[in-house]
């Protein structure tokens, strides 16, 4: 009667991304061609994020 769609979520391959350490507890992953310093600055500039 009702056919359910199967949800398929694929995670990005972390081997193809580079890790940026924000502080001891926080790490973010960005593309291999992006600038880590710029990504860190963008992350810290968001509202509510304390360095």
Jmol script that loads the backbone (N, CA, C; Angstrom):
load data "model"
ATOM      1  N   UNK A   1       0.813  -1.175   0.000  1.00  0.00           N
ATOM      2  CA  UNK A   1       0.000   0.000   0.000  1.00  0.00           C
ATOM      3  C   UNK A   1       0.874   1.264   0.000  1.00  0.00           C
ATOM      4  N   UNK A   2       1.709   1.409   1.002  1.00  0.00           N
ATOM      5  CA  UNK A   2       2.629   2.535   1.053  1.00  0.00           C
ATOM      6  C   UNK A   2       4.050   2.014   0.893  1.00  0.00           C
ATOM      7  N   UNK A   3       4.728   2.547  -0.054  1.00  0.00           N
ATOM      8  CA  UNK A   3       6.129   2.179  -0.246  1.00  0.00           C
ATOM      9  C   UNK A   3       7.004   3.247   0.393  1.00  0.00           C
ATOM     10  N   UNK A   4       7.878   2.813   1.269  1.00  0.00           N
ATOM     11  CA  UNK A   4       8.788   3.750   1.918  1.00  0.00           C
ATOM     12  C   UNK A   4      10.082   3.835   1.125  1.00  0.00           C
ATOM     13  N   UNK A   5      10.564   5.036   1.020  1.00  0.00           N
ATOM     14  CA  UNK A   5      11.852   5.221   0.371  1.00  0.00           C
ATOM     15  C   UNK A   5      12.939   4.938   1.392  1.00  0.00           C
ATOM     16  N   UNK A   6      13.975   4.296   0.947  1.00  0.00           N
ATOM     17  CA  UNK A   6      15.115   4.047   1.810  1.00  0.00           C
ATOM     18  C   UNK A   6      16.015   5.270   1.768  1.00  0.00           C
ATOM     19  N   UNK A   7      16.329   5.782   2.932  1.00  0.00           N
ATOM     20  CA  UNK A   7      17.194   6.948   3.011  1.00  0.00           C
ATOM     21  C   UNK A   7      18.646   6.494   2.998  1.00  0.00           C
ATOM     22  N   UNK A   8      19.380   7.076   2.109  1.00  0.00           N
ATOM     23  CA  UNK A   8      20.787   6.733   1.993  1.00  0.00           C
ATOM     24  C   UNK A   8      21.594   8.014   2.171  1.00  0.00           C
ATOM     25  N   UNK A   9      22.335   8.081   3.253  1.00  0.00           N
ATOM     26  CA  UNK A   9      23.192   9.221   3.527  1.00  0.00           C
ATOM     27  C   UNK A   9      24.636   8.759   3.442  1.00  0.00           C
ATOM     28  N   UNK A  10      25.392   9.413   2.610  1.00  0.00           N
ATOM     29  CA  UNK A  10      26.794   9.036   2.493  1.00  0.00           C
ATOM     30  C   UNK A  10      27.654  10.088   3.193  1.00  0.00           C
ATOM     31  N   UNK A  11      28.575   9.616   3.979  1.00  0.00           N
ATOM     32  CA  UNK A  11      29.486  10.496   4.691  1.00  0.00           C
ATOM     33  C   UNK A  11      30.668  10.834   3.795  1.00  0.00           C
ATOM     34  N   UNK A  12      31.230  12.021   3.969  1.00  0.00           N
ATOM     35  CA  UNK A  12      32.414  12.344   3.166  1.00  0.00           C
ATOM     36  C   UNK A  12      33.606  11.490   3.591  1.00  0.00           C
ATOM     37  N   UNK A  13      34.493  11.237   2.669  1.00  0.00           N
ATOM     38  CA  UNK A  13      35.687  10.444   2.943  1.00  0.00           C
ATOM     39  C   UNK A  13      36.704  11.328   3.651  1.00  0.00           C
ATOM     40  N   UNK A  14      36.958  11.066   4.926  1.00  0.00           N
ATOM     41  CA  UNK A  14      37.863  11.899   5.712  1.00  0.00           C
ATOM     42  C   UNK A  14      39.316  11.758   5.266  1.00  0.00           C
ATOM     43  N   UNK A  15      39.630  10.697   4.544  1.00  0.00           N
ATOM     44  CA  UNK A  15      40.988  10.525   4.038  1.00  0.00           C
ATOM     45  C   UNK A  15      41.311  11.562   2.961  1.00  0.00           C
ATOM     46  N   UNK A  16      40.269  12.085   2.301  1.00  0.00           N
ATOM     47  CA  UNK A  16      40.460  13.080   1.256  1.00  0.00           C
ATOM     48  C   UNK A  16      40.368  14.504   1.802  1.00  0.00           C
ATOM     49  N   UNK A  17      40.154  14.643   3.103  1.00  0.00           N
ATOM     50  CA  UNK A  17      40.026  15.956   3.719  1.00  0.00           C
ATOM     51  C   UNK A  17      41.175  16.175   4.692  1.00  0.00           C
ATOM     52  N   UNK A  18      41.404  17.427   5.058  1.00  0.00           N
ATOM     53  CA  UNK A  18      42.459  17.715   6.021  1.00  0.00           C
ATOM     54  C   UNK A  18      41.835  18.195   7.325  1.00  0.00           C
ATOM     55  N   UNK A  19      42.459  17.816   8.411  1.00  0.00           N
ATOM     56  CA  UNK A  19      41.971  18.139   9.739  1.00  0.00           C
ATOM     57  C   UNK A  19      42.581  19.462  10.195  1.00  0.00           C
ATOM     58  N   UNK A  20      41.725  20.334  10.772  1.00  0.00           N
ATOM     59  CA  UNK A  20      42.185  21.602  11.317  1.00  0.00           C
ATOM     60  C   UNK A  20      41.881  21.575  12.807  1.00  0.00           C
ATOM     61  N   UNK A  21      42.912  21.757  13.629  1.00  0.00           N
ATOM     62  CA  UNK A  21      42.755  21.734  15.081  1.00  0.00           C
ATOM     63  C   UNK A  21      42.429  23.152  15.531  1.00  0.00           C
ATOM     64  N   UNK A  22      41.240  23.318  16.128  1.00  0.00           N
ATOM     65  CA  UNK A  22      40.816  24.619  16.634  1.00  0.00           C
ATOM     66  C   UNK A  22      41.341  24.812  18.047  1.00  0.00           C
ATOM     67  N   UNK A  23      41.077  23.856  18.917  1.00  0.00           N
ATOM     68  CA  UNK A  23      41.644  23.834  20.267  1.00  0.00           C
ATOM     69  C   UNK A  23      41.766  22.367  20.674  1.00  0.00           C
ATOM     70  N   UNK A  24      42.037  22.101  21.939  1.00  0.00           N
ATOM     71  CA  UNK A  24      42.286  20.726  22.385  1.00  0.00           C
ATOM     72  C   UNK A  24      41.075  19.812  22.178  1.00  0.00           C
ATOM     73  N   UNK A  25      39.876  20.379  22.197  1.00  0.00           N
ATOM     74  CA  UNK A  25      38.670  19.556  22.089  1.00  0.00           C
ATOM     75  C   UNK A  25      37.955  19.660  20.747  1.00  0.00           C
ATOM     76  N   UNK A  26      38.380  20.571  19.883  1.00  0.00           N
ATOM     77  CA  UNK A  26      37.640  20.847  18.655  1.00  0.00           C
ATOM     78  C   UNK A  26      38.523  20.651  17.433  1.00  0.00           C
ATOM     79  N   UNK A  27      38.008  19.873  16.499  1.00  0.00           N
ATOM     80  CA  UNK A  27      38.668  19.663  15.216  1.00  0.00           C
ATOM     81  C   UNK A  27      37.614  19.768  14.127  1.00  0.00           C
ATOM     82  N   UNK A  28      37.973  20.395  13.019  1.00  0.00           N
ATOM     83  CA  UNK A  28      37.069  20.461  11.880  1.00  0.00           C
ATOM     84  C   UNK A  28      37.801  19.876  10.679  1.00  0.00           C
ATOM     85  N   UNK A  29      37.040  19.455   9.698  1.00  0.00           N
ATOM     86  CA  UNK A  29      37.600  18.881   8.479  1.00  0.00           C
ATOM     87  C   UNK A  29      37.212  19.764   7.309  1.00  0.00           C
ATOM     88  N   UNK A  30      38.188  20.075   6.478  1.00  0.00           N
ATOM     89  CA  UNK A  30      37.965  20.910   5.303  1.00  0.00           C
ATOM     90  C   UNK A  30      38.518  20.182   4.087  1.00  0.00           C
ATOM     91  N   UNK A  31      38.198  20.700   2.926  1.00  0.00           N
ATOM     92  CA  UNK A  31      38.717  20.118   1.694  1.00  0.00           C
ATOM     93  C   UNK A  31      40.222  20.231   1.618  1.00  0.00           C
ATOM     94  N   UNK A  32      40.828  19.346   0.888  1.00  0.00           N
ATOM     95  CA  UNK A  32      42.295  19.315   0.824  1.00  0.00           C
ATOM     96  C   UNK A  32      42.874  20.540   0.127  1.00  0.00           C
ATOM     97  N   UNK A  33      42.065  21.258  -0.651  1.00  0.00           N
ATOM     98  CA  UNK A  33      42.571  22.425  -1.372  1.00  0.00           C
ATOM     99  C   UNK A  33      42.272  23.738  -0.660  1.00  0.00           C
ATOM    100  N   UNK A  34      41.646  23.701   0.535  1.00  0.00           N
ATOM    101  CA  UNK A  34      41.305  24.918   1.264  1.00  0.00           C
ATOM    102  C   UNK A  34      42.418  25.317   2.232  1.00  0.00           C
ATOM    103  N   UNK A  35      42.408  26.588   2.634  1.00  0.00           N
ATOM    104  CA  UNK A  35      43.425  27.136   3.531  1.00  0.00           C
ATOM    105  C   UNK A  35      43.025  26.868   4.983  1.00  0.00           C
ATOM    106  N   UNK A  36      43.848  26.153   5.757  1.00  0.00           N
ATOM    107  CA  UNK A  36      43.497  25.829   7.145  1.00  0.00           C
ATOM    108  C   UNK A  36      43.381  27.052   8.047  1.00  0.00           C
ATOM    109  N   UNK A  37      44.245  28.060   7.848  1.00  0.00           N
ATOM    110  CA  UNK A  37      44.187  29.260   8.686  1.00  0.00           C
ATOM    111  C   UNK A  37      42.892  30.035   8.445  1.00  0.00           C
ATOM    112  N   UNK A  38      42.479  30.123   7.196  1.00  0.00           N
ATOM    113  CA  UNK A  38      41.237  30.826   6.871  1.00  0.00           C
ATOM    114  C   UNK A  38      40.029  30.085   7.440  1.00  0.00           C
ATOM    115  N   UNK A  39      40.050  28.762   7.368  1.00  0.00           N
ATOM    116  CA  UNK A  39      38.955  27.967   7.915  1.00  0.00           C
ATOM    117  C   UNK A  39      38.862  28.129   9.435  1.00  0.00           C
ATOM    118  N   UNK A  40      40.010  28.196  10.092  1.00  0.00           N
ATOM    119  CA  UNK A  40      40.035  28.385  11.540  1.00  0.00           C
ATOM    120  C   UNK A  40      39.483  29.759  11.913  1.00  0.00           C
ATOM    121  N   UNK A  41      39.868  30.784  11.157  1.00  0.00           N
ATOM    122  CA  UNK A  41      39.362  32.135  11.406  1.00  0.00           C
ATOM    123  C   UNK A  41      37.854  32.205  11.194  1.00  0.00           C
ATOM    124  N   UNK A  42      37.346  31.572  10.128  1.00  0.00           N
ATOM    125  CA  UNK A  42      35.895  31.560   9.878  1.00  0.00           C
ATOM    126  C   UNK A  42      35.156  30.853  11.000  1.00  0.00           C
ATOM    127  N   UNK A  43      35.709  29.755  11.492  1.00  0.00           N
ATOM    128  CA  UNK A  43      35.082  29.009  12.570  1.00  0.00           C
ATOM    129  C   UNK A  43      35.010  29.846  13.853  1.00  0.00           C
ATOM    130  N   UNK A  44      36.106  30.515  14.173  1.00  0.00           N
ATOM    131  CA  UNK A  44      36.166  31.313  15.399  1.00  0.00           C
ATOM    132  C   UNK A  44      35.350  32.595  15.299  1.00  0.00           C
ATOM    133  N   UNK A  45      35.078  33.082  14.098  1.00  0.00           N
ATOM    134  CA  UNK A  45      34.321  34.310  13.932  1.00  0.00           C
ATOM    135  C   UNK A  45      32.808  34.106  14.068  1.00  0.00           C
ATOM    136  N   UNK A  46      32.361  32.877  14.071  1.00  0.00           N
ATOM    137  CA  UNK A  46      30.929  32.611  14.210  1.00  0.00           C
ATOM    138  C   UNK A  46      30.429  33.055  15.582  1.00  0.00           C
ATOM    139  N   UNK A  47      29.179  33.405  15.657  1.00  0.00           N
ATOM    140  CA  UNK A  47      28.583  33.835  16.919  1.00  0.00           C
ATOM    141  C   UNK A  47      28.571  32.689  17.925  1.00  0.00           C
ATOM    142  N   UNK A  48      28.898  33.002  19.156  1.00  0.00           N
ATOM    143  CA  UNK A  48      28.824  32.013  20.224  1.00  0.00           C
ATOM    144  C   UNK A  48      30.042  31.134  20.381  1.00  0.00           C
ATOM    145  N   UNK A  49      31.038  31.284  19.548  1.00  0.00           N
ATOM    146  CA  UNK A  49      32.238  30.461  19.643  1.00  0.00           C
ATOM    147  C   UNK A  49      33.302  31.255  20.378  1.00  0.00           C
ATOM    148  N   UNK A  50      33.778  30.701  21.458  1.00  0.00           N
ATOM    149  CA  UNK A  50      34.823  31.359  22.254  1.00  0.00           C
ATOM    150  C   UNK A  50      36.147  30.637  22.028  1.00  0.00           C
ATOM    151  N   UNK A  51      37.233  31.370  21.747  1.00  0.00           N
ATOM    152  CA  UNK A  51      38.534  30.714  21.524  1.00  0.00           C
ATOM    153  C   UNK A  51      39.126  30.121  22.771  1.00  0.00           C
TER     154      UNK A  51
END
end "model"
wireframe off; spacefill off
backbone 0.3
color backbone group
